[in-house]
Amino acid sequence: MELFKPEPGLIIWTIISFGLLFLVLASVGYKPILGIIKKREDDIRNSIDEAERVRTEAQQLFDDYKQQLAEARQEAQGIIAQGKTMGDSVRQEAVDRAKKEADEIVTLAKEEITRERAKAVAELEAKITDLTVLTTAKVVQQTLTDKDHLRLIEDSLAEVKDIAQS
């Protein structure tokens, strides 16, 4: 096991060699290595700052988009409500117009029925009057005076009106 046996001369020369190498590297290589490390550190810091700026900007854009989306939704709800209101008013106008037309048709029909009924009653009264006069003349077998004639007509008309109202 002589491989692991320490030799004082070798140890001293190794320390001297390491010291000289350290001094040479410290004087020649230390500044460039520190410069490279410093540059790398600055690049990393700049990248982090840029990433933070981009993230902040992206968050701001996201917030703006969310606000615009909320406004668009609110506007869409307003448009829908307005359309619904307009639709309801148009529907109500159509219903009102239809009711008015139906009422007019019913009124005209009632007026027509009333006219036709009055016309039918007048015709019926005239026919009944003629029939009454004829029947009365046959029953009495004589000619009636004008006064008797009018009384019989009035009595007949009163009876017809009572029958028509029943």
Sine and cosine of phi, psi and omega as CSV:
sin_phi,cos_phi,sin_psi,cos_psi,sin_omega,cos_omega
0.00,0.00,0.78,0.63,0.01,-1.00
-1.00,0.06,-0.12,0.99,0.04,-1.00
-0.92,0.39,-0.55,0.83,-0.09,-1.00
-0.98,-0.22,0.37,0.93,-0.02,-1.00
-1.00,0.03,0.84,-0.55,-0.03,-1.00
-0.96,0.27,0.68,-0.73,0.07,-1.00
-0.89,-0.46,0.81,-0.59,-0.09,-1.00
-0.91,0.42,-0.56,0.83,-0.02,-1.00
-0.92,0.39,-0.67,0.74,0.01,-1.00
-0.91,0.41,-0.61,0.79,-0.01,-1.00
-0.92,0.40,-0.68,0.73,-0.02,-1.00
-0.91,0.42,-0.72,0.69,0.01,-1.00
-0.91,0.42,-0.54,0.84,0.03,-1.00
-0.93,0.38,-0.67,0.75,0.02,-1.00
-0.92,0.40,-0.67,0.74,0.01,-1.00
-0.90,0.43,-0.70,0.72,0.00,-1.00
-0.89,0.46,-0.68,0.73,-0.01,-1.00
-0.91,0.41,-0.65,0.76,0.01,-1.00
-0.90,0.44,-0.71,0.71,0.02,-1.00
-0.90,0.44,-0.69,0.72,0.02,-1.00
-0.88,0.48,-0.64,0.77,0.00,-1.00
-0.91,0.43,-0.69,0.73,0.01,-1.00
-0.90,0.43,-0.67,0.74,0.01,-1.00
-0.90,0.44,-0.74,0.68,-0.01,-1.00
-0.91,0.41,-0.61,0.79,-0.01,-1.00
-0.91,0.40,-0.63,0.77,-0.03,-1.00
-0.99,0.17,-0.58,0.82,-0.08,-1.00
-0.98,-0.18,-0.73,0.69,-0.18,-0.98
-0.99,-0.14,-0.31,0.95,-0.10,-0.99
-0.92,0.40,-0.71,0.70,-0.02,-1.00
-0.91,0.42,-0.71,0.70,0.04,-1.00
-0.90,0.44,-0.62,0.79,0.01,-1.00
-0.92,0.40,-0.69,0.72,0.05,-1.00
-0.89,0.45,-0.60,0.80,0.04,-1.00
-0.90,0.44,-0.69,0.72,0.01,-1.00
-0.90,0.43,-0.69,0.72,0.01,-1.00
-0.90,0.44,-0.70,0.72,0.02,-1.00
-0.88,0.47,-0.69,0.73,0.02,-1.00
-0.89,0.45,-0.68,0.73,0.01,-1.00
-0.90,0.44,-0.67,0.74,0.03,-1.00
-0.88,0.47,-0.70,0.71,0.04,-1.00
-0.89,0.46,-0.67,0.75,0.04,-1.00
-0.88,0.47,-0.70,0.72,0.02,-1.00
-0.90,0.44,-0.71,0.71,0.01,-1.00
-0.88,0.48,-0.69,0.72,0.03,-1.00
-0.89,0.45,-0.65,0.76,0.03,-1.00
-0.89,0.45,-0.67,0.74,0.03,-1.00
-0.90,0.43,-0.70,0.71,0.03,-1.00
-0.88,0.47,-0.68,0.73,0.02,-1.00
-0.90,0.44,-0.67,0.74,0.03,-1.00
-0.89,0.45,-0.65,0.76,0.03,-1.00
-0.91,0.42,-0.65,0.76,0.03,-1.00
-0.90,0.44,-0.70,0.71,0.01,-1.00
-0.90,0.43,-0.66,0.75,0.02,-1.00
-0.89,0.46,-0.69,0.72,0.03,-1.00
-0.89,0.46,-0.69,0.72,0.02,-1.00
-0.90,0.44,-0.67,0.74,0.03,-1.00
-0.90,0.44,-0.65,0.76,0.04,-1.00
-0.90,0.44,-0.66,0.75,0.03,-1.00
-0.89,0.46,-0.70,0.71,0.04,-1.00
-0.89,0.46,-0.67,0.74,0.03,-1.00
-0.87,0.49,-0.71,0.71,0.03,-1.00
-0.88,0.47,-0.67,0.75,0.05,-1.00
-0.88,0.48,-0.69,0.72,0.00,-1.00
-0.90,0.43,-0.64,0.76,0.04,-1.00
-0.88,0.47,-0.67,0.74,0.01,-1.00
-0.91,0.42,-0.69,0.73,0.03,-1.00
-0.89,0.45,-0.63,0.77,0.03,-1.00
-0.90,0.44,-0.68,0.73,0.03,-1.00
-0.89,0.45,-0.67,0.74,0.03,-1.00
-0.90,0.43,-0.65,0.76,0.02,-1.00
-0.90,0.43,-0.66,0.75,0.04,-1.00
-0.89,0.45,-0.68,0.73,0.00,-1.00
-0.90,0.43,-0.68,0.73,0.03,-1.00
-0.89,0.45,-0.66,0.75,0.03,-1.00
-0.89,0.46,-0.67,0.75,0.04,-1.00
-0.89,0.46,-0.64,0.77,0.05,-1.00
-0.89,0.46,-0.68,0.74,0.01,-1.00
-0.91,0.42,-0.67,0.74,0.02,-1.00
-0.89,0.45,-0.70,0.71,0.00,-1.00
-0.89,0.45,-0.67,0.75,0.02,-1.00
-0.90,0.44,-0.68,0.73,0.03,-1.00
-0.89,0.45,-0.65,0.76,0.02,-1.00
-0.90,0.44,-0.69,0.72,0.02,-1.00
-0.89,0.46,-0.70,0.71,0.01,-1.00
-0.89,0.45,-0.67,0.75,0.03,-1.00
-0.89,0.46,-0.68,0.74,0.03,-1.00
-0.90,0.44,-0.67,0.74,-0.01,-1.00
-0.92,0.39,-0.65,0.76,0.03,-1.00
-0.90,0.43,-0.67,0.74,0.03,-1.00
-0.89,0.46,-0.70,0.72,0.00,-1.00
-0.90,0.44,-0.65,0.76,0.05,-1.00
-0.88,0.48,-0.67,0.74,0.01,-1.00
-0.91,0.42,-0.66,0.75,0.03,-1.00
-0.90,0.43,-0.70,0.71,0.01,-1.00
-0.88,0.47,-0.69,0.72,0.00,-1.00
-0.90,0.44,-0.66,0.75,0.02,-1.00
-0.91,0.42,-0.65,0.76,0.03,-1.00
-0.89,0.45,-0.68,0.73,-0.01,-1.00
-0.89,0.46,-0.71,0.70,0.02,-1.00
-0.89,0.45,-0.66,0.75,0.02,-1.00
-0.90,0.44,-0.67,0.74,0.04,-1.00
-0.88,0.47,-0.66,0.75,0.03,-1.00
-0.89,0.46,-0.68,0.74,0.01,-1.00
-0.90,0.45,-0.68,0.73,0.01,-1.00
-0.90,0.44,-0.68,0.73,0.01,-1.00
-0.88,0.47,-0.72,0.70,0.03,-1.00
-0.89,0.46,-0.64,0.77,0.01,-1.00
-0.91,0.42,-0.67,0.74,0.03,-1.00
-0.89,0.45,-0.68,0.74,0.03,-1.00
-0.88,0.47,-0.68,0.74,0.02,-1.00
-0.89,0.45,-0.68,0.73,0.03,-1.00
-0.89,0.46,-0.68,0.73,0.01,-1.00
-0.88,0.47,-0.70,0.71,0.02,-1.00
-0.88,0.47,-0.73,0.69,-0.02,-1.00
-0.91,0.42,-0.60,0.80,0.02,-1.00
-0.91,0.40,-0.71,0.71,0.02,-1.00
-0.88,0.47,-0.66,0.75,0.03,-1.00
-0.89,0.46,-0.70,0.72,0.01,-1.00
-0.91,0.42,-0.65,0.76,0.03,-1.00
-0.90,0.44,-0.67,0.74,0.01,-1.00
-0.89,0.45,-0.70,0.72,0.03,-1.00
-0.89,0.45,-0.66,0.75,0.01,-1.00
-0.90,0.44,-0.67,0.74,0.03,-1.00
-0.88,0.48,-0.67,0.74,0.00,-1.00
-0.90,0.44,-0.70,0.72,0.00,-1.00
-0.91,0.41,-0.68,0.74,0.01,-1.00
-0.89,0.45,-0.63,0.77,0.02,-1.00
-0.88,0.47,-0.73,0.68,0.01,-1.00
-0.88,0.48,-0.70,0.72,-0.01,-1.00
-0.91,0.41,-0.61,0.79,0.01,-1.00
-0.90,0.43,-0.67,0.74,0.00,-1.00
-0.90,0.44,-0.71,0.71,-0.01,-1.00
-0.90,0.44,-0.71,0.70,-0.02,-1.00
-0.90,0.43,-0.69,0.72,-0.01,-1.00
-0.90,0.44,-0.65,0.76,0.00,-1.00
-0.90,0.43,-0.62,0.78,0.00,-1.00
-0.94,0.35,-0.64,0.77,-0.04,-1.00
-0.93,0.37,-0.70,0.71,-0.07,-1.00
-0.99,0.17,-0.42,0.91,-0.03,-1.00
0.85,0.53,0.59,0.81,0.07,-1.00
-0.48,-0.87,0.21,-0.98,0.01,-1.00
-1.00,0.04,0.71,-0.70,-0.03,-1.00
-1.00,0.02,0.43,-0.90,0.10,-1.00
-0.98,0.18,0.26,-0.96,0.00,-1.00
-0.87,0.49,-0.62,0.79,-0.01,-1.00
-0.90,0.43,-0.71,0.70,0.03,-1.00
-0.89,0.45,-0.63,0.78,-0.01,-1.00
-0.87,0.49,-0.74,0.67,-0.02,-1.00
-0.90,0.43,-0.65,0.76,0.00,-1.00
-0.89,0.45,-0.70,0.71,0.02,-1.00
-0.89,0.46,-0.64,0.77,0.01,-1.00
-0.90,0.44,-0.73,0.69,-0.01,-1.00
-0.89,0.46,-0.67,0.74,0.03,-1.00
-0.89,0.45,-0.67,0.74,0.00,-1.00
-0.90,0.43,-0.68,0.73,0.01,-1.00
-0.89,0.46,-0.66,0.75,0.02,-1.00
-0.88,0.48,-0.67,0.75,0.02,-1.00
-0.91,0.42,-0.68,0.74,0.01,-1.00
-0.89,0.45,-0.66,0.75,0.01,-1.00
-0.90,0.44,-0.65,0.76,0.05,-1.00
-0.89,0.46,-0.66,0.75,0.02,-1.00
-0.92,0.39,-0.68,0.74,-0.03,-1.00
-0.91,0.41,-0.56,0.83,-0.01,-1.00
-0.98,0.20,-0.34,0.94,-0.04,-1.00
-0.96,0.30,0.00,0.00,0.00,0.00
